[in-house]
Amino acid sequence: MGQILKYSYWNNRGLYQETATALEKRIPTFGKVEDAKQHPKLERLRRATNMYYDLYNNGAGNTHTGMHRGFKGLLGVSIVLARDFYRRDLLTIELSVDRLVKDAAAEQNVPLVVNTECQAHKEDN
């Protein structure tokens, strides 16, 4: 099993962390985003962050609930591979979250703020 990346959204040090935090405030604690059909990119981010949280918090143990349908499509890695926490798979997941945050930010008119510490130290991941 691998280890958690130094620069990740899990550590609150993602590439677009400030933007992701701002978008998170628009996502309800439970259920879909309001008017999900009018905000599809924010809804995709919501689904992905739920999967992401379950992966890091619980080793993706909630697969029986069906919440991981579409994991690979949203996060770029199959749930089976993600559970092993290999560096290459975690990097793929982080890049996927970067893309989802960027897309949702554009849809929601939220400024895209780059975490320069993350960008400058990408090789440390």
Sequence and secondary structure as in RCSB ss.txt:
>XXXX:A:sequence
MGQILKYSYWNNRGLYQETATALEKRIPTFGKVEDAKQHPKLERLRRATNMYYDLYNNGAGNTHTGMHRGFKGLL
GVSIVLARDFYRRDLLTIELSVDRLVKDAAAEQNVPLVVNTECQAHKEDN
>XXXX:A:secstr
     SSSTTTT  TTHHHHHHHHTTS SSSS TTTTT HHHHHHHHHHHHHHHHHHHTTTTGGGTTTTTHHHHH
SS HHHHTTT HHHHHHHHHHHHHHHHHHHHHHT      HHHHHTGGG 
